[in-house]
Amino acid sequence: MPHTIRKNILPGIKVKIVQKQHQRTGQLTEGTVKDLLTSSPVHPRGIKVRLTSGIVGRVQQILKPSEFKEGENE
């Protein structure tokens, strides 16, 4: 499921995002989507979201339930 298409990203799903300050290193942050911040239907660098933790970044991966971290705290 492409992470660059807005309709694939829904509140409540688990994703990995890259924060603006980590774009050069590619460091990813895992979390649950709270809000979608990109209004266009497609964005080449990933849809911008806010996680339930308040962190903002662009979606790089959409996680399947089998990929969730054990005991992850939000």
CHARMM internal coordinates of N, CA and C (Angstrom, degrees):
IC EDIT
DIST 1 N 1 CA 1.4533
DIST 1 CA 1 C 1.5351
ANGL 1 N 1 CA 1 C 108.21
DIST 1 C 2 N 1.3179
ANGL 1 CA 1 C 2 N 117.48
DIHE 1 N 1 CA 1 C 2 N 114.63
DIST 2 N 2 CA 1.4678
ANGL 1 C 2 N 2 CA 120.21
DIHE 1 CA 1 C 2 N 2 CA -176.96
DIST 2 CA 2 C 1.5326
ANGL 2 N 2 CA 2 C 113.27
DIHE 1 C 2 N 2 CA 2 C -62.86
DIST 2 C 3 N 1.3311
ANGL 2 CA 2 C 3 N 115.28
DIHE 2 N 2 CA 2 C 3 N 132.97
DIST 3 N 3 CA 1.4644
ANGL 2 C 3 N 3 CA 121.76
DIHE 2 CA 2 C 3 N 3 CA -179.78
DIST 3 CA 3 C 1.5238
ANGL 3 N 3 CA 3 C 112.45
DIHE 2 C 3 N 3 CA 3 C -81.90
DIST 3 C 4 N 1.3285
ANGL 3 CA 3 C 4 N 116.94
DIHE 3 N 3 CA 3 C 4 N -2.31
DIST 4 N 4 CA 1.4636
ANGL 3 C 4 N 4 CA 121.27
DIHE 3 CA 3 C 4 N 4 CA -178.53
DIST 4 CA 4 C 1.5302
ANGL 4 N 4 CA 4 C 112.36
DIHE 3 C 4 N 4 CA 4 C -94.86
DIST 4 C 5 N 1.3385
ANGL 4 CA 4 C 5 N 117.33
DIHE 4 N 4 CA 4 C 5 N -1.31
DIST 5 N 5 CA 1.4608
ANGL 4 C 5 N 5 CA 122.24
DIHE 4 CA 4 C 5 N 5 CA -178.90
DIST 5 CA 5 C 1.5229
ANGL 5 N 5 CA 5 C 109.15
DIHE 4 C 5 N 5 CA 5 C -108.56
DIST 5 C 6 N 1.3200
ANGL 5 CA 5 C 6 N 116.41
DIHE 5 N 5 CA 5 C 6 N 120.86
DIST 6 N 6 CA 1.4686
ANGL 5 C 6 N 6 CA 122.89
DIHE 5 CA 5 C 6 N 6 CA -172.62
DIST 6 CA 6 C 1.5301
ANGL 6 N 6 CA 6 C 112.95
DIHE 5 C 6 N 6 CA 6 C -58.62
DIST 6 C 7 N 1.3452
ANGL 6 CA 6 C 7 N 117.94
DIHE 6 N 6 CA 6 C 7 N -38.79
DIST 7 N 7 CA 1.4649
ANGL 6 C 7 N 7 CA 120.02
DIHE 6 CA 6 C 7 N 7 CA -176.29
DIST 7 CA 7 C 1.5332
ANGL 7 N 7 CA 7 C 112.54
DIHE 6 C 7 N 7 CA 7 C -66.66
DIST 7 C 8 N 1.3392
ANGL 7 CA 7 C 8 N 117.80
DIHE 7 N 7 CA 7 C 8 N -14.97
DIST 8 N 8 CA 1.4652
ANGL 7 C 8 N 8 CA 121.39
DIHE 7 CA 7 C 8 N 8 CA 177.42
DIST 8 CA 8 C 1.5304
ANGL 8 N 8 CA 8 C 112.69
DIHE 7 C 8 N 8 CA 8 C -82.89
DIST 8 C 9 N 1.3321
ANGL 8 CA 8 C 9 N 117.42
DIHE 8 N 8 CA 8 C 9 N -13.04
DIST 9 N 9 CA 1.4613
ANGL 8 C 9 N 9 CA 122.49
DIHE 8 CA 8 C 9 N 9 CA -176.58
DIST 9 CA 9 C 1.5276
ANGL 9 N 9 CA 9 C 108.01
DIHE 8 C 9 N 9 CA 9 C -105.71
DIST 9 C 10 N 1.3169
ANGL 9 CA 9 C 10 N 116.42
DIHE 9 N 9 CA 9 C 10 N 120.41
DIST 10 N 10 CA 1.4588
ANGL 9 C 10 N 10 CA 121.79
DIHE 9 CA 9 C 10 N 10 CA -178.84
DIST 10 CA 10 C 1.5242
ANGL 10 N 10 CA 10 C 110.04
DIHE 9 C 10 N 10 CA 10 C -126.83
DIST 10 C 11 N 1.3265
ANGL 10 CA 10 C 11 N 117.65
DIHE 10 N 10 CA 10 C 11 N 146.55
DIST 11 N 11 CA 1.4638
ANGL 10 C 11 N 11 CA 119.02
DIHE 10 CA 10 C 11 N 11 CA 174.10
DIST 11 CA 11 C 1.5271
ANGL 11 N 11 CA 11 C 110.19
DIHE 10 C 11 N 11 CA 11 C -56.31
DIST 11 C 12 N 1.3273
ANGL 11 CA 11 C 12 N 115.26
DIHE 11 N 11 CA 11 C 12 N 136.61
DIST 12 N 12 CA 1.4554
ANGL 11 C 12 N 12 CA 120.67
DIHE 11 CA 11 C 12 N 12 CA 178.91
DIST 12 CA 12 C 1.5113
ANGL 12 N 12 CA 12 C 115.05
DIHE 11 C 12 N 12 CA 12 C 99.86
DIST 12 C 13 N 1.3392
ANGL 12 CA 12 C 13 N 117.93
DIHE 12 N 12 CA 12 C 13 N -12.82
DIST 13 N 13 CA 1.4611
ANGL 12 C 13 N 13 CA 118.35
DIHE 12 CA 12 C 13 N 13 CA 179.18
DIST 13 CA 13 C 1.5242
ANGL 13 N 13 CA 13 C 110.17
DIHE 12 C 13 N 13 CA 13 C -86.44
DIST 13 C 14 N 1.3282
ANGL 13 CA 13 C 14 N 115.41
DIHE 13 N 13 CA 13 C 14 N 155.65
DIST 14 N 14 CA 1.4660
ANGL 13 C 14 N 14 CA 121.80
DIHE 13 CA 13 C 14 N 14 CA 178.37
DIST 14 CA 14 C 1.5217
ANGL 14 N 14 CA 14 C 109.24
DIHE 13 C 14 N 14 CA 14 C -89.89
DIST 14 C 15 N 1.3266
ANGL 14 CA 14 C 15 N 115.39
DIHE 14 N 14 CA 14 C 15 N 134.75
DIST 15 N 15 CA 1.4651
ANGL 14 C 15 N 15 CA 121.57
DIHE 14 CA 14 C 15 N 15 CA -178.42
DIST 15 CA 15 C 1.5246
ANGL 15 N 15 CA 15 C 110.34
DIHE 14 C 15 N 15 CA 15 C -141.81
DIST 15 C 16 N 1.3178
ANGL 15 CA 15 C 16 N 115.17
DIHE 15 N 15 CA 15 C 16 N 168.20
DIST 16 N 16 CA 1.4614
ANGL 15 C 16 N 16 CA 122.22
DIHE 15 CA 15 C 16 N 16 CA 168.04
DIST 16 CA 16 C 1.5194
ANGL 16 N 16 CA 16 C 105.70
DIHE 15 C 16 N 16 CA 16 C -116.21
DIST 16 C 17 N 1.3527
ANGL 16 CA 16 C 17 N 115.14
DIHE 16 N 16 CA 16 C 17 N 130.46
DIST 17 N 17 CA 1.4566
ANGL 16 C 17 N 17 CA 120.70
DIHE 16 CA 16 C 17 N 17 CA -178.66
DIST 17 CA 17 C 1.5236
ANGL 17 N 17 CA 17 C 110.11
DIHE 16 C 17 N 17 CA 17 C -120.93
DIST 17 C 18 N 1.3297
ANGL 17 CA 17 C 18 N 115.35
DIHE 17 N 17 CA 17 C 18 N 160.58
DIST 18 N 18 CA 1.4573
ANGL 17 C 18 N 18 CA 121.12
DIHE 17 CA 17 C 18 N 18 CA 170.18
DIST 18 CA 18 C 1.5252
ANGL 18 N 18 CA 18 C 106.46
DIHE 17 C 18 N 18 CA 18 C -112.23
DIST 18 C 19 N 1.3252
ANGL 18 CA 18 C 19 N 115.58
DIHE 18 N 18 CA 18 C 19 N 126.30
DIST 19 N 19 CA 1.4591
ANGL 18 C 19 N 19 CA 120.96
DIHE 18 CA 18 C 19 N 19 CA 176.33
DIST 19 CA 19 C 1.5273
ANGL 19 N 19 CA 19 C 108.72
DIHE 18 C 19 N 19 CA 19 C -79.38
DIST 19 C 20 N 1.3263
ANGL 19 CA 19 C 20 N 116.70
DIHE 19 N 19 CA 19 C 20 N 155.47
DIST 20 N 20 CA 1.4683
ANGL 19 C 20 N 20 CA 121.30
DIHE 19 CA 19 C 20 N 20 CA -176.85
DIST 20 CA 20 C 1.5327
ANGL 20 N 20 CA 20 C 111.89
DIHE 19 C 20 N 20 CA 20 C -54.49
DIST 20 C 21 N 1.3347
ANGL 20 CA 20 C 21 N 117.36
DIHE 20 N 20 CA 20 C 21 N -43.23
DIST 21 N 21 CA 1.4633
ANGL 20 C 21 N 21 CA 120.12
DIHE 20 CA 20 C 21 N 21 CA -178.06
DIST 21 CA 21 C 1.5295
ANGL 21 N 21 CA 21 C 112.82
DIHE 20 C 21 N 21 CA 21 C -71.60
DIST 21 C 22 N 1.3389
ANGL 21 CA 21 C 22 N 117.82
DIHE 21 N 21 CA 21 C 22 N -11.29
DIST 22 N 22 CA 1.4670
ANGL 21 C 22 N 22 CA 121.41
DIHE 21 CA 21 C 22 N 22 CA -179.89
DIST 22 CA 22 C 1.5253
ANGL 22 N 22 CA 22 C 112.62
DIHE 21 C 22 N 22 CA 22 C -109.15
DIST 22 C 23 N 1.3324
ANGL 22 CA 22 C 23 N 117.54
DIHE 22 N 22 CA 22 C 23 N 11.09
DIST 23 N 23 CA 1.4618
ANGL 22 C 23 N 23 CA 119.76
DIHE 22 CA 22 C 23 N 23 CA -177.74
DIST 23 CA 23 C 1.5243
ANGL 23 N 23 CA 23 C 112.31
DIHE 22 C 23 N 23 CA 23 C -62.62
DIST 23 C 24 N 1.3155
ANGL 23 CA 23 C 24 N 117.43
DIHE 23 N 23 CA 23 C 24 N -37.41
DIST 24 N 24 CA 1.4751
ANGL 23 C 24 N 24 CA 120.16
DIHE 23 CA 23 C 24 N 24 CA -179.45
DIST 24 CA 24 C 1.5215
ANGL 24 N 24 CA 24 C 111.80
DIHE 23 C 24 N 24 CA 24 C -68.24
DIST 24 C 25 N 1.3337
ANGL 24 CA 24 C 25 N 117.14
DIHE 24 N 24 CA 24 C 25 N -39.77
DIST 25 N 25 CA 1.4646
ANGL 24 C 25 N 25 CA 120.48
DIHE 24 CA 24 C 25 N 25 CA -177.84
DIST 25 CA 25 C 1.5184
ANGL 25 N 25 CA 25 C 112.04
DIHE 24 C 25 N 25 CA 25 C -85.32
DIST 25 C 26 N 1.3280
ANGL 25 CA 25 C 26 N 117.28
DIHE 25 N 25 CA 25 C 26 N -23.42
DIST 26 N 26 CA 1.4593
ANGL 25 C 26 N 26 CA 120.75
DIHE 25 CA 25 C 26 N 26 CA -178.44
DIST 26 CA 26 C 1.5199
ANGL 26 N 26 CA 26 C 113.67
DIHE 25 C 26 N 26 CA 26 C 78.93
DIST 26 C 27 N 1.3358
ANGL 26 CA 26 C 27 N 117.23
DIHE 26 N 26 CA 26 C 27 N 12.99
DIST 27 N 27 CA 1.4633
ANGL 26 C 27 N 27 CA 121.17
DIHE 26 CA 26 C 27 N 27 CA -179.81
DIST 27 CA 27 C 1.5322
ANGL 27 N 27 CA 27 C 109.34
DIHE 26 C 27 N 27 CA 27 C -62.85
DIST 27 C 28 N 1.3300
ANGL 27 CA 27 C 28 N 116.40
DIHE 27 N 27 CA 27 C 28 N 128.08
DIST 28 N 28 CA 1.4559
ANGL 27 C 28 N 28 CA 121.62
DIHE 27 CA 27 C 28 N 28 CA -176.87
DIST 28 CA 28 C 1.5252
ANGL 28 N 28 CA 28 C 111.33
DIHE 27 C 28 N 28 CA 28 C -103.59
DIST 28 C 29 N 1.3236
ANGL 28 CA 28 C 29 N 115.16
DIHE 28 N 28 CA 28 C 29 N 148.29
DIST 29 N 29 CA 1.4539
ANGL 28 C 29 N 29 CA 123.07
DIHE 28 CA 28 C 29 N 29 CA 177.05
DIST 29 CA 29 C 1.5228
ANGL 29 N 29 CA 29 C 107.39
DIHE 28 C 29 N 29 CA 29 C -120.76
DIST 29 C 30 N 1.3215
ANGL 29 CA 29 C 30 N 116.58
DIHE 29 N 29 CA 29 C 30 N 130.01
DIST 30 N 30 CA 1.4595
ANGL 29 C 30 N 30 CA 121.93
DIHE 29 CA 29 C 30 N 30 CA -179.24
DIST 30 CA 30 C 1.5197
ANGL 30 N 30 CA 30 C 110.16
DIHE 29 C 30 N 30 CA 30 C -95.83
DIST 30 C 31 N 1.3257
ANGL 30 CA 30 C 31 N 116.32
DIHE 30 N 30 CA 30 C 31 N 142.09
DIST 31 N 31 CA 1.4526
ANGL 30 C 31 N 31 CA 119.83
DIHE 30 CA 30 C 31 N 31 CA 177.63
DIST 31 CA 31 C 1.5093
ANGL 31 N 31 CA 31 C 112.30
DIHE 30 C 31 N 31 CA 31 C -176.21
DIST 31 C 32 N 1.3285
ANGL 31 CA 31 C 32 N 114.92
DIHE 31 N 31 CA 31 C 32 N -174.75
DIST 32 N 32 CA 1.4592
ANGL 31 C 32 N 32 CA 123.09
DIHE 31 CA 31 C 32 N 32 CA -178.97
DIST 32 CA 32 C 1.5254
ANGL 32 N 32 CA 32 C 109.03
DIHE 31 C 32 N 32 CA 32 C -107.08
DIST 32 C 33 N 1.3256
ANGL 32 CA 32 C 33 N 116.03
DIHE 32 N 32 CA 32 C 33 N 133.03
DIST 33 N 33 CA 1.4647
ANGL 32 C 33 N 33 CA 121.79
DIHE 32 CA 32 C 33 N 33 CA -178.40
DIST 33 CA 33 C 1.5236
ANGL 33 N 33 CA 33 C 110.29
DIHE 32 C 33 N 33 CA 33 C -68.46
DIST 33 C 34 N 1.3386
ANGL 33 CA 33 C 34 N 115.84
DIHE 33 N 33 CA 33 C 34 N 129.73
DIST 34 N 34 CA 1.4599
ANGL 33 C 34 N 34 CA 122.00
DIHE 33 CA 33 C 34 N 34 CA 173.76
DIST 34 CA 34 C 1.5252
ANGL 34 N 34 CA 34 C 109.95
DIHE 33 C 34 N 34 CA 34 C -103.07
DIST 34 C 35 N 1.3577
ANGL 34 CA 34 C 35 N 116.93
DIHE 34 N 34 CA 34 C 35 N -50.94
DIST 35 N 35 CA 1.4648
ANGL 34 C 35 N 35 CA 122.57
DIHE 34 CA 34 C 35 N 35 CA -177.37
DIST 35 CA 35 C 1.5186
ANGL 35 N 35 CA 35 C 110.26
DIHE 34 C 35 N 35 CA 35 C -135.42
DIST 35 C 36 N 1.3325
ANGL 35 CA 35 C 36 N 116.23
DIHE 35 N 35 CA 35 C 36 N 147.20
DIST 36 N 36 CA 1.4534
ANGL 35 C 36 N 36 CA 122.42
DIHE 35 CA 35 C 36 N 36 CA 170.84
DIST 36 CA 36 C 1.5205
ANGL 36 N 36 CA 36 C 107.51
DIHE 35 C 36 N 36 CA 36 C -95.60
DIST 36 C 37 N 1.3246
ANGL 36 CA 36 C 37 N 116.99
DIHE 36 N 36 CA 36 C 37 N 129.04
DIST 37 N 37 CA 1.4592
ANGL 36 C 37 N 37 CA 121.66
DIHE 36 CA 36 C 37 N 37 CA -176.96
DIST 37 CA 37 C 1.5236
ANGL 37 N 37 CA 37 C 113.00
DIHE 36 C 37 N 37 CA 37 C -105.54
DIST 37 C 38 N 1.3310
ANGL 37 CA 37 C 38 N 117.46
DIHE 37 N 37 CA 37 C 38 N -18.32
DIST 38 N 38 CA 1.4627
ANGL 37 C 38 N 38 CA 121.15
DIHE 37 CA 37 C 38 N 38 CA 176.63
DIST 38 CA 38 C 1.5216
ANGL 38 N 38 CA 38 C 107.94
DIHE 37 C 38 N 38 CA 38 C -86.51
DIST 38 C 39 N 1.3430
ANGL 38 CA 38 C 39 N 116.14
DIHE 38 N 38 CA 38 C 39 N 128.21
DIST 39 N 39 CA 1.4600
ANGL 38 C 39 N 39 CA 119.17
DIHE 38 CA 38 C 39 N 39 CA -178.95
DIST 39 CA 39 C 1.5272
ANGL 39 N 39 CA 39 C 112.81
DIHE 38 C 39 N 39 CA 39 C -94.24
DIST 39 C 40 N 1.3234
ANGL 39 CA 39 C 40 N 118.23
DIHE 39 N 39 CA 39 C 40 N -21.18
DIST 40 N 40 CA 1.4655
ANGL 39 C 40 N 40 CA 119.99
DIHE 39 CA 39 C 40 N 40 CA -179.28
DIST 40 CA 40 C 1.5338
ANGL 40 N 40 CA 40 C 110.05
DIHE 39 C 40 N 40 CA 40 C -73.38
DIST 40 C 41 N 1.3326
ANGL 40 CA 40 C 41 N 118.08
DIHE 40 N 40 CA 40 C 41 N 151.28
DIST 41 N 41 CA 1.4654
ANGL 40 C 41 N 41 CA 120.91
DIHE 40 CA 40 C 41 N 41 CA -176.81
DIST 41 CA 41 C 1.5257
ANGL 41 N 41 CA 41 C 113.87
DIHE 40 C 41 N 41 CA 41 C -68.54
DIST 41 C 42 N 1.3478
ANGL 41 CA 41 C 42 N 117.87
DIHE 41 N 41 CA 41 C 42 N -24.03
DIST 42 N 42 CA 1.4660
ANGL 41 C 42 N 42 CA 122.09
DIHE 41 CA 41 C 42 N 42 CA -179.48
DIST 42 CA 42 C 1.5211
ANGL 42 N 42 CA 42 C 108.30
DIHE 41 C 42 N 42 CA 42 C -140.49
DIST 42 C 43 N 1.3409
ANGL 42 CA 42 C 43 N 116.18
DIHE 42 N 42 CA 42 C 43 N 140.19
DIST 43 N 43 CA 1.4662
ANGL 42 C 43 N 43 CA 120.41
DIHE 42 CA 42 C 43 N 43 CA 173.43
DIST 43 CA 43 C 1.5191
ANGL 43 N 43 CA 43 C 107.79
DIHE 42 C 43 N 43 CA 43 C -138.22
DIST 43 C 44 N 1.3388
ANGL 43 CA 43 C 44 N 118.39
DIHE 43 N 43 CA 43 C 44 N 125.26
DIST 44 N 44 CA 1.4645
ANGL 43 C 44 N 44 CA 121.29
DIHE 43 CA 43 C 44 N 44 CA -173.56
DIST 44 CA 44 C 1.5322
ANGL 44 N 44 CA 44 C 115.25
DIHE 43 C 44 N 44 CA 44 C -63.27
DIST 44 C 45 N 1.3385
ANGL 44 CA 44 C 45 N 118.31
DIHE 44 N 44 CA 44 C 45 N -25.88
DIST 45 N 45 CA 1.4723
ANGL 44 C 45 N 45 CA 120.04
DIHE 44 CA 44 C 45 N 45 CA -179.05
DIST 45 CA 45 C 1.5227
ANGL 45 N 45 CA 45 C 112.52
DIHE 44 C 45 N 45 CA 45 C -98.22
DIST 45 C 46 N 1.3285
ANGL 45 CA 45 C 46 N 117.78
DIHE 45 N 45 CA 45 C 46 N 2.96
DIST 46 N 46 CA 1.4624
ANGL 45 C 46 N 46 CA 121.56
DIHE 45 CA 45 C 46 N 46 CA 179.74
DIST 46 CA 46 C 1.5159
ANGL 46 N 46 CA 46 C 111.26
DIHE 45 C 46 N 46 CA 46 C 112.32
DIST 46 C 47 N 1.3170
ANGL 46 CA 46 C 47 N 115.49
DIHE 46 N 46 CA 46 C 47 N 150.75
DIST 47 N 47 CA 1.4585
ANGL 46 C 47 N 47 CA 121.97
DIHE 46 CA 46 C 47 N 47 CA -179.16
DIST 47 CA 47 C 1.5267
ANGL 47 N 47 CA 47 C 108.81
DIHE 46 C 47 N 47 CA 47 C -76.75
DIST 47 C 48 N 1.3360
ANGL 47 CA 47 C 48 N 117.21
DIHE 47 N 47 CA 47 C 48 N 131.81
DIST 48 N 48 CA 1.4606
ANGL 47 C 48 N 48 CA 121.50
DIHE 47 CA 47 C 48 N 48 CA -179.72
DIST 48 CA 48 C 1.5217
ANGL 48 N 48 CA 48 C 108.83
DIHE 47 C 48 N 48 CA 48 C -81.27
DIST 48 C 49 N 1.3469
ANGL 48 CA 48 C 49 N 115.89
DIHE 48 N 48 CA 48 C 49 N 131.19
DIST 49 N 49 CA 1.4571
ANGL 48 C 49 N 49 CA 122.08
DIHE 48 CA 48 C 49 N 49 CA -178.37
DIST 49 CA 49 C 1.5210
ANGL 49 N 49 CA 49 C 110.74
DIHE 48 C 49 N 49 CA 49 C -135.58
DIST 49 C 50 N 1.3289
ANGL 49 CA 49 C 50 N 115.70
DIHE 49 N 49 CA 49 C 50 N 162.77
DIST 50 N 50 CA 1.4626
ANGL 49 C 50 N 50 CA 123.09
DIHE 49 CA 49 C 50 N 50 CA 169.32
DIST 50 CA 50 C 1.5245
ANGL 50 N 50 CA 50 C 106.03
DIHE 49 C 50 N 50 CA 50 C -111.37
DIST 50 C 51 N 1.3252
ANGL 50 CA 50 C 51 N 116.42
DIHE 50 N 50 CA 50 C 51 N 128.90
DIST 51 N 51 CA 1.4607
ANGL 50 C 51 N 51 CA 121.27
DIHE 50 CA 50 C 51 N 51 CA 177.35
DIST 51 CA 51 C 1.5204
ANGL 51 N 51 CA 51 C 110.13
DIHE 50 C 51 N 51 CA 51 C -82.36
DIST 51 C 52 N 1.3295
ANGL 51 CA 51 C 52 N 116.65
DIHE 51 N 51 CA 51 C 52 N 166.82
DIST 52 N 52 CA 1.4639
ANGL 51 C 52 N 52 CA 120.52
DIHE 51 CA 51 C 52 N 52 CA 178.21
DIST 52 CA 52 C 1.5210
ANGL 52 N 52 CA 52 C 111.05
DIHE 51 C 52 N 52 CA 52 C -62.07
DIST 52 C 53 N 1.3288
ANGL 52 CA 52 C 53 N 117.24
DIHE 52 N 52 CA 52 C 53 N -22.64
DIST 53 N 53 CA 1.4672
ANGL 52 C 53 N 53 CA 121.81
DIHE 52 CA 52 C 53 N 53 CA 178.13
DIST 53 CA 53 C 1.5294
ANGL 53 N 53 CA 53 C 111.97
DIHE 52 C 53 N 53 CA 53 C -79.85
DIST 53 C 54 N 1.3475
ANGL 53 CA 53 C 54 N 117.63
DIHE 53 N 53 CA 53 C 54 N -7.97
DIST 54 N 54 CA 1.4537
ANGL 53 C 54 N 54 CA 121.72
DIHE 53 CA 53 C 54 N 54 CA -179.72
DIST 54 CA 54 C 1.5215
ANGL 54 N 54 CA 54 C 113.92
DIHE 53 C 54 N 54 CA 54 C 96.05
DIST 54 C 55 N 1.3088
ANGL 54 CA 54 C 55 N 117.82
DIHE 54 N 54 CA 54 C 55 N -7.62
DIST 55 N 55 CA 1.4655
ANGL 54 C 55 N 55 CA 122.25
DIHE 54 CA 54 C 55 N 55 CA 179.85
DIST 55 CA 55 C 1.5235
ANGL 55 N 55 CA 55 C 109.33
DIHE 54 C 55 N 55 CA 55 C -73.60
DIST 55 C 56 N 1.3452
ANGL 55 CA 55 C 56 N 115.88
DIHE 55 N 55 CA 55 C 56 N 138.26
DIST 56 N 56 CA 1.4664
ANGL 55 C 56 N 56 CA 122.11
DIHE 55 CA 55 C 56 N 56 CA -179.76
DIST 56 CA 56 C 1.5216
ANGL 56 N 56 CA 56 C 108.70
DIHE 55 C 56 N 56 CA 56 C -113.13
DIST 56 C 57 N 1.3309
ANGL 56 CA 56 C 57 N 115.86
DIHE 56 N 56 CA 56 C 57 N 138.14
DIST 57 N 57 CA 1.4580
ANGL 56 C 57 N 57 CA 120.42
DIHE 56 CA 56 C 57 N 57 CA 176.69
DIST 57 CA 57 C 1.5125
ANGL 57 N 57 CA 57 C 110.66
DIHE 56 C 57 N 57 CA 57 C -173.84
DIST 57 C 58 N 1.3365
ANGL 57 CA 57 C 58 N 115.36
DIHE 57 N 57 CA 57 C 58 N -179.29
DIST 58 N 58 CA 1.4597
ANGL 57 C 58 N 58 CA 121.30
DIHE 57 CA 57 C 58 N 58 CA -179.67
DIST 58 CA 58 C 1.5236
ANGL 58 N 58 CA 58 C 110.38
DIHE 57 C 58 N 58 CA 58 C -99.65
DIST 58 C 59 N 1.3203
ANGL 58 CA 58 C 59 N 115.53
DIHE 58 N 58 CA 58 C 59 N 134.55
DIST 59 N 59 CA 1.4668
ANGL 58 C 59 N 59 CA 121.53
DIHE 58 CA 58 C 59 N 59 CA -178.01
DIST 59 CA 59 C 1.5264
ANGL 59 N 59 CA 59 C 109.19
DIHE 58 C 59 N 59 CA 59 C -65.71
DIST 59 C 60 N 1.3318
ANGL 59 CA 59 C 60 N 115.27
DIHE 59 N 59 CA 59 C 60 N 129.11
DIST 60 N 60 CA 1.4600
ANGL 59 C 60 N 60 CA 122.11
DIHE 59 CA 59 C 60 N 60 CA 176.43
DIST 60 CA 60 C 1.5202
ANGL 60 N 60 CA 60 C 111.47
DIHE 59 C 60 N 60 CA 60 C -111.81
DIST 60 C 61 N 1.3433
ANGL 60 CA 60 C 61 N 116.47
DIHE 60 N 60 CA 60 C 61 N -26.47
DIST 61 N 61 CA 1.4686
ANGL 60 C 61 N 61 CA 121.01
DIHE 60 CA 60 C 61 N 61 CA 179.06
DIST 61 CA 61 C 1.5176
ANGL 61 N 61 CA 61 C 108.59
DIHE 60 C 61 N 61 CA 61 C -147.19
DIST 61 C 62 N 1.3254
ANGL 61 CA 61 C 62 N 115.16
DIHE 61 N 61 CA 61 C 62 N 142.96
DIST 62 N 62 CA 1.4586
ANGL 61 C 62 N 62 CA 121.88
DIHE 61 CA 61 C 62 N 62 CA 170.31
DIST 62 CA 62 C 1.5205
ANGL 62 N 62 CA 62 C 105.28
DIHE 61 C 62 N 62 CA 62 C -104.43
DIST 62 C 63 N 1.3341
ANGL 62 CA 62 C 63 N 116.67
DIHE 62 N 62 CA 62 C 63 N 123.37
DIST 63 N 63 CA 1.4591
ANGL 62 C 63 N 63 CA 120.70
DIHE 62 CA 62 C 63 N 63 CA -174.44
DIST 63 CA 63 C 1.5197
ANGL 63 N 63 CA 63 C 111.92
DIHE 62 C 63 N 63 CA 63 C -90.42
DIST 63 C 64 N 1.3254
ANGL 63 CA 63 C 64 N 114.78
DIHE 63 N 63 CA 63 C 64 N 141.85
DIST 64 N 64 CA 1.4557
ANGL 63 C 64 N 64 CA 121.70
DIHE 63 CA 63 C 64 N 64 CA 171.41
DIST 64 CA 64 C 1.5306
ANGL 64 N 64 CA 64 C 106.36
DIHE 63 C 64 N 64 CA 64 C -85.12
DIST 64 C 65 N 1.3401
ANGL 64 CA 64 C 65 N 118.53
DIHE 64 N 64 CA 64 C 65 N 156.97
DIST 65 N 65 CA 1.4730
ANGL 64 C 65 N 65 CA 119.66
DIHE 64 CA 64 C 65 N 65 CA 179.89
DIST 65 CA 65 C 1.5276
ANGL 65 N 65 CA 65 C 113.55
DIHE 64 C 65 N 65 CA 65 C -52.97
DIST 65 C 66 N 1.3223
ANGL 65 CA 65 C 66 N 118.94
DIHE 65 N 65 CA 65 C 66 N -32.70
DIST 66 N 66 CA 1.4677
ANGL 65 C 66 N 66 CA 121.40
DIHE 65 CA 65 C 66 N 66 CA -179.54
DIST 66 CA 66 C 1.5266
ANGL 66 N 66 CA 66 C 112.58
DIHE 65 C 66 N 66 CA 66 C -70.50
DIST 66 C 67 N 1.3435
ANGL 66 CA 66 C 67 N 117.85
DIHE 66 N 66 CA 66 C 67 N -13.88
DIST 67 N 67 CA 1.4657
ANGL 66 C 67 N 67 CA 121.71
DIHE 66 CA 66 C 67 N 67 CA -178.94
DIST 67 CA 67 C 1.5347
ANGL 67 N 67 CA 67 C 112.88
DIHE 66 C 67 N 67 CA 67 C -96.84
DIST 67 C 68 N 1.3335
ANGL 67 CA 67 C 68 N 118.40
DIHE 67 N 67 CA 67 C 68 N -2.62
DIST 68 N 68 CA 1.4646
ANGL 67 C 68 N 68 CA 121.12
DIHE 67 CA 67 C 68 N 68 CA -179.10
DIST 68 CA 68 C 1.5119
ANGL 68 N 68 CA 68 C 109.40
DIHE 67 C 68 N 68 CA 68 C -65.17
DIST 68 C 69 N 1.3303
ANGL 68 CA 68 C 69 N 116.37
DIHE 68 N 68 CA 68 C 69 N 144.05
DIST 69 N 69 CA 1.4638
ANGL 68 C 69 N 69 CA 121.35
DIHE 68 CA 68 C 69 N 69 CA 174.88
DIST 69 CA 69 C 1.5244
ANGL 69 N 69 CA 69 C 109.33
DIHE 68 C 69 N 69 CA 69 C -71.70
DIST 69 C 70 N 1.3252
ANGL 69 CA 69 C 70 N 116.37
DIHE 69 N 69 CA 69 C 70 N 141.49
DIST 70 N 70 CA 1.4668
ANGL 69 C 70 N 70 CA 121.01
DIHE 69 CA 69 C 70 N 70 CA 176.69
DIST 70 CA 70 C 1.5150
ANGL 70 N 70 CA 70 C 109.97
DIHE 69 C 70 N 70 CA 70 C -67.95
DIST 70 C 71 N 1.3196
ANGL 70 CA 70 C 71 N 116.89
DIHE 70 N 70 CA 70 C 71 N 133.30
DIST 71 N 71 CA 1.4591
ANGL 70 C 71 N 71 CA 122.15
DIHE 70 CA 70 C 71 N 71 CA 174.32
DIST 71 CA 71 C 1.5124
ANGL 71 N 71 CA 71 C 114.07
DIHE 70 C 71 N 71 CA 71 C 64.31
DIST 71 C 72 N 1.3137
ANGL 71 CA 71 C 72 N 117.87
DIHE 71 N 71 CA 71 C 72 N 28.34
DIST 72 N 72 CA 1.4614
ANGL 71 C 72 N 72 CA 120.18
DIHE 71 CA 71 C 72 N 72 CA -179.28
DIST 72 CA 72 C 1.5283
ANGL 72 N 72 CA 72 C 110.75
DIHE 71 C 72 N 72 CA 72 C -67.09
DIST 72 C 73 N 1.3060
ANGL 72 CA 72 C 73 N 115.80
DIHE 72 N 72 CA 72 C 73 N 133.26
DIST 73 N 73 CA 1.4597
ANGL 72 C 73 N 73 CA 121.17
DIHE 72 CA 72 C 73 N 73 CA 178.45
DIST 73 CA 73 C 1.5147
ANGL 73 N 73 CA 73 C 109.20
DIHE 72 C 73 N 73 CA 73 C -105.74
DIST 73 C 74 N 1.3234
ANGL 73 CA 73 C 74 N 115.87
DIHE 73 N 73 CA 73 C 74 N 137.16
DIST 74 N 74 CA 1.4715
ANGL 73 C 74 N 74 CA 120.50
DIHE 73 CA 73 C 74 N 74 CA 177.36
DIST 74 CA 74 C 1.5156
ANGL 74 N 74 CA 74 C 108.35
DIHE 73 C 74 N 74 CA 74 C -101.35
END
COOR INIT
IC SEED 1 N 1 CA 1 C
IC BUILD
